[in-house]
Amino acid sequence: MWRETSFTDPVEKRGARSRICIGIGTGVQALITMEYWPEDAGRATPVWDEALRTLQLEHYVDDPTRGTIAGLN
């Protein structure tokens, strides 16, 4: 699940957006957060969408130093 909220940045004294995602699998959880200025939504939203689209929980990788080899994992 994910949620977006707005808040006032205490340093800049202007509106900002915050997104948080919690992904839950069996024995594994992922927490993804992102904050951005509203005028950057055109750049931030596609990044967020891609992060969620590619999130994989419980995907086993034999050797993390080599990554996933297409067709084998």
C-alpha positions as CSV (number, residue, x, y, z in Angstrom):
1,M,0.0,0.0,0.0
2,W,1.1,3.6,-0.4
3,R,-0.1,7.0,0.6
4,E,0.6,10.6,-0.4
5,T,0.4,13.6,2.0
6,S,1.2,17.2,1.9
7,F,3.1,19.2,4.5
8,T,4.9,22.5,5.0
9,D,8.7,22.1,5.0
10,P,9.9,23.7,8.3
11,V,13.1,25.0,6.8
12,E,11.9,26.3,3.4
13,K,8.5,27.3,4.8
14,R,6.7,26.1,1.7
15,G,4.4,23.2,0.7
16,A,5.9,19.8,-0.1
17,R,4.6,16.3,-0.9
18,S,5.5,13.1,0.8
19,R,4.9,9.5,-0.3
20,I,5.4,6.3,1.7
21,C,5.0,2.7,0.6
22,I,5.0,-0.4,2.7
23,G,5.4,-3.7,0.9
24,I,4.8,-6.8,3.0
25,G,5.8,-10.4,2.0
26,T,6.3,-13.5,4.0
27,G,9.2,-12.7,6.3
28,V,10.2,-9.6,4.4
29,Q,9.1,-6.0,4.4
30,A,10.0,-3.0,2.3
31,L,9.6,0.7,3.2
32,I,10.0,3.3,0.4
33,T,9.7,7.0,1.0
34,M,10.0,10.1,-1.2
35,E,9.5,13.8,-0.6
36,Y,9.4,16.4,-3.4
37,W,8.2,19.9,-4.2
38,P,4.8,20.1,-5.9
39,E,6.4,21.7,-9.0
40,D,8.6,18.6,-9.4
41,A,5.7,16.2,-9.5
42,G,6.2,15.7,-13.3
43,R,9.6,14.2,-12.6
44,A,8.9,12.6,-9.2
45,T,5.7,10.7,-10.1
46,P,7.3,8.5,-12.9
47,V,10.2,7.6,-10.6
48,W,7.8,6.6,-7.9
49,D,5.7,4.6,-10.3
50,E,8.7,2.8,-11.6
51,A,10.0,2.0,-8.1
52,L,6.6,0.4,-7.2
53,R,6.3,-1.3,-10.6
54,T,9.7,-3.1,-10.2
55,L,9.4,-3.8,-6.4
56,Q,9.7,-7.6,-5.9
57,L,9.4,-9.2,-2.5
58,E,10.6,-12.7,-1.8
59,H,12.6,-12.8,-5.0
60,Y,15.6,-15.0,-4.2
61,V,18.9,-14.2,-5.8
62,D,21.6,-16.9,-5.4
63,D,24.5,-14.5,-5.6
64,P,23.7,-10.8,-4.8
65,T,27.1,-9.7,-6.2
66,R,26.1,-11.0,-9.7
67,G,22.4,-10.1,-9.6
68,T,19.6,-11.9,-11.4
69,I,20.5,-13.6,-14.7
70,A,17.6,-13.5,-17.1
71,G,15.8,-16.8,-17.4
72,L,17.5,-18.4,-14.4
73,N,15.8,-16.7,-11.5
